Amino acid sequence: MSASPTSVSPEDRDEPVRRTTVRSGGVDLAVYAQGDPARPTVLLVHGYPDTHRVWDDVAAELAADHHVVRYDVRGAGASSAPRERAAYRLPHLADDLFAVADAVSPDRPVHVLAHDWGSIQSWEAVTRPGAERRVASYTTLSGPCLDHVGHWTRHRLARPTPRHLAQLLAQAAHSWYIYAFHVPLLAPAVWRLGLAARWRSVLHRVEGVPPRTGHPQSTLRDDAVRGIALYRANMLPRVTRPGYRPTQVPVQLVTLTRDHYVSPALAEGLEQWAPHLVRRSLDATHWSALLADGATVAALTRRFAADAASPTGSAGPNGPNGPNGPTPP
C-alpha cells in the first residue's frame, strides 16, 4: 500500500530551522528543529553516510503541522565524533536518541521516523523496556533490528529449505558492502580516494536521485570514514549473538520495493517482535525514498502518527494494532 503525498505550500516550507546542542554521554549532538513546539514532535534519525540534511524534504512537509526535530548522529555532520570504536555501539546510539527526545519533548512522547542506520539504532531504542512511554510511534525505512536479523538468520540456517536458502543468498548479495567494511584499511581508502567525490553521480545513476543543494553534504568524506565504526562495532556481535528484543511501540514498516541493500524477506516474521505492526510499501530506491519521494514518506508518517495518537485509530492504544488492542495473528 502506498500513500498519496500531501504537499505543503511554499510559504510553509520556508519554516526557519533552529539549531541547538544536546549533550549525550560526552558527545555533543547538533540538533535542528522546525515547526511549532506545541505540536506533536516527530524525531528524524538519519543513516549512513548521511547527515540531518537527507531529511530536508520530509522535514519541510511535516513542519506544517508537527514539531520536527532531526540531529546529526555521533560521528556525522556537526556532531562530535568519538575516536573509540566502542563509542559507536548501539546502546550509546539509543542513549543519544532518548537524550534528544528528552531535550526537545520532555513532557510528551515523540514519534520517530528513521532510515538506514538511523533505523537500526532506533530499533535499539524502541526495544528497550518501557520505550513505549517515550516513543508514541515508530516508522522505519531500510534498517532492521540487528538482533532480529540474527534470529531470522538462525531460523533459516536451522531449516535450510530451498526458500530459506534463497532468502539467505539474496540478502547476502544485498549486503556485499558490509563484508568490505570489515576489511582493514579498504573501506576508508575507497572513500578517501574517490568514492566521496563521486557519490553524487552514484546516487544519480544507481538510486535515481538528481543532484541537489545540501546533499551530499560537504562533510561526506569524513562522515563516511568515521561511520564505518558503526558496522565494525555492531554487525558481527549482534547478528551472531542476538538478544531478545520485542517492543510494545506501534511500528510502521515501510518496505522500499527497489532497495538495493535491504531485501523485503528480512521483515518476514517481524510481528513476533513488534506485535503492533503496520506494513506499507513504497516504490522507491534506498535513497530516492527521502530525496525524491519525501512528500510521500511524510504523508505515511503523518497518517501513522495520527493513528497512534488516536485512542481508536488503527495504531492507537485501543485500536487493532495498538498496545491495548488485540494482538494481531
N, C-alpha and C positions, 0 to 999 in steps of 0.2 A: 504494500500500500504506500502511496506517496501523497504528499500534501501539495496543494496549490499555493505558491508563495503569495504572501500578503505584504506588498511593499509599502514603505513609509514615504512621506513626501520629502522632497529635497531639503525643505526647511528643517524637518525633524532630524535628518541625517547630519545636520551641522551641530548637533549637540556637543558642547565642549567636553573635552576629556580632562579629568582631574587626576594628577599623579600624586601618590603618597608612597611611603615606605613602610613595610611591615617586617618586624624582626622575628625570625624563627630559628631557634637552635643555633645562634651565632651567624646566621645568614640574613642579609638584607634583601628583601624581595621587593622589586619595583611593581607597584600596583596601580592600575589605571581604571578609573570609574567614570561612568557617564549615565545620564538619566536621573530621575527623581529618587533620592534615597528613601523616600516614604513608600515607594512601590516595592513589590516583591523583588528580591535580589536574585539574579542569575549569575553564577560564577563560572567563567570560561577558563578552561585549562588546556593549554596548547601542548603539542607533541614535539618530536624530534624531526629536523633540526630547526624548528621554528621559534618565534617569539610571540608575544601577545598580538603582533600586527597581523598574523594569519587570520585573526578573528574580526578584522575591520568591518567587513560586510555584515556579518552576523550581528556584531555588537551594535552597529548603526540601526539595523532593523529592530532589534529588541529594545533599544533605549527609548523608543517611542512610548512604551508602556511598562517598562521594567527599570529597575536599578541594575545596571550591567557592570560587572567587575571582572577584569582579567588581570593576569600578572605574568611576568617573566619567571619561569621556574628557575630554581637554583642552577647556576652554570650558564644561563642563557640571557641574552639581551642586556638590560641594565641591572639585573640582579647580580649579587656577588657569587663568586664561583669557588667553592671549596677545592682544595688540592687533593684531598684524600679520596680514594675511590669509595671507601665505606660511607662517606657523607652523602652518596647518591643512592643509598639503599632505600627501598620502598617505604619503610616506616618513617624515615625522615621526610620523604616527599609527601606522605599523608599528613604528617605534622604541619608541613607548610600550608597545605590546603585548609586545614582547620584553623591555623593561625590567621590566614587571610579572612576566612569566613567569620571568625570571632571579631576581627577588627572592623569589618565593613557591615556586619549584620549581627550584632551581639545579642539581640533580643528575639530574633526570628530565624527559623531555619532557612537555608538557601537552596535554590535549585542549581544543580551542577550540570554543565554541558562540557564534554571533553572529547578530545580527538587524539588518536595515535598514543604516544607515551603519556599524554595528559589523561587518556582513558585508563591506561594501565595503572597509573598512580591513584586515579580517582577510585578505581575498584578497590585498591588497598584501603582507601579511606571509608568507603561506604560499607565495606565488610567488617569494619571494626564493631565490636559490641556497642549497642546504643547509638550507632551512627544516625539512625532514623530520627533522633531528637535534634540533630543539627542539619540534616540534609532532607529536604522535602521531596525531591525527585532527582533522578539521575538519568541523563540522556547520554548515551555512549556511542561513539563512532570509531571504528577501526582500531580498537585497542582492548583486548581481552584481559581478564584477570589471569596472571601467570600461574597461580595455583590451580585455577580451573583448567588451564591448558595442560598442566601436569597430570591431573586426574583424567582428562579427556584422552591424553596420550596413553596413559597406563591402561585404560579401559580397552583401547583399540589394540594395543600390543598383547593384552591378555586374551582377546577374542579376535584373532587375526583372520577375519572373514575377508573375502575379496573386496567388499565395500569399505571396510575399515582400513585395509592396507592401501587402497586407492586414496582415501582421505589423508592418510599419513603422508603418502608420497606427494600429493598435491600441495599440502601445507609446507612440506619440506622445500618444494620448488619455489613457493611464495617467499620462504624465509631464507633464501640463499645468502642474503647480505648479512644476516645475524652471524653466520659462521665466519664470514670475512672479518666482522668486527672483533672477533676473538683472536685473530692472528696478530701477534705482536708487531707493532710499527706499521702494519699495512694500511689500516683504515685512516689513521691520522695523515699518513703520507699522501693517500689518494685525495683527501680533502684539500690539503695544503698545496699540492702540486697541480691542481687543475679542476677538480670537481666543483669546488666552491665558485670558481669563476664561470663555470658552465651550467650551474644549477638552474638559472633562469631558462636557458634553452632546453634543458632536460625536462623541466616542468611543462614547457610548451609542447614539446614533441611527444612525450610519454603520457603526461597527465591531462593534456588539453587545456592548460591554463595559460591564457595570454599574458604577456608582460604587463606589469602594473606597478604603480608607485608604492613604495614601502615594503615590497616583497619580491624577491628575497631581501632580508634585512642586511644592513651594512655590516653587521657583526657575524654573518653566517659562518665564515671560516672558523673563527674561534669557538662559536657556539657548537658547531658540528664536531669539532675535535674534542671539546670538553664533554659533550653529550655522549660520547662513546662509553663513558663510565657508567651510564645508565644500563647499558647492555651487559657490561662485564661484571657489574656489581649485583645484578639481579636475575638474569636469564637462567643460567645453569642451576643456581641454588634453588630457585623457586620451582622450575619445571621438573627437576629431578627429585626434589623432596617437597612436594606440595603440601600445604596445610589445609585445614578445614575452614572455608571462608564463605559462609552464607550471608545474606543480607535481607533485612526487612524493608529497605528503602525501595519505593516503586522505581523500576528501571525501564527505560525505553531504549531498546537496542535498534539502532538504525544501521542496517546492512547496506553497504555500498556495493552494488552489483558488478562494478568494474574495478574493484580494488585489486591492485597488483601485489599486495603484501599480506592481506588477511583474507583467508578463504571463508565463505559462509559456513562451511562444515564445523568450524571451530565453535560455533554457537549452539550446536546440537546438544540438547540436554541441559541447557542453561537454567531451565525452570527449577532444577533441583537445588540450585544455589540462590536463585532470585525468583521466588515464587510469585512475586507481584510484578511480572514481566509483561511488557507490551512490545511486540515486534513490528518494525516498519522497514521498508526498503526504499532506496533512492538510486536512481540510475545515474551513477557518478563514479569517478575515479577517487583514489585516496585523497588527493588534494583539490580536485575540482569541486568536491562537495562544499568546501569552505570558500574557495577563491572564485568559483563561477556560479555555484548554487547556494550561496549564503542565505538568500531570502527564503528558500525552501527549508533549509535547516532551521532558521529562525522560526518559521511557521510551525514546524513539527515540535520544536521546543516550547513555544508559546502554548500550543494546544495541550501538550502533556503536562506542563506546569499548572495550567488552569484545572485540568482534571485532578491532579494530585492535591490541589488546594481546595477542591470542592468535596464536601462530605459524601456526595452521591455520585461524583464523577467516576469514570471507569478506573482511574488510578487513585481516587480519593480514599480516605480512611475506611469508609464503609462500602466502597464500590467493589465490583467483581474482581479487580486486580489490586485492591488496596490492602493494607496491613490487617484491617479488621474484617475484610470480606472473606468469602470462601476461597480456599486455596485452589488455584487452577489445577486441572488434572495434569 
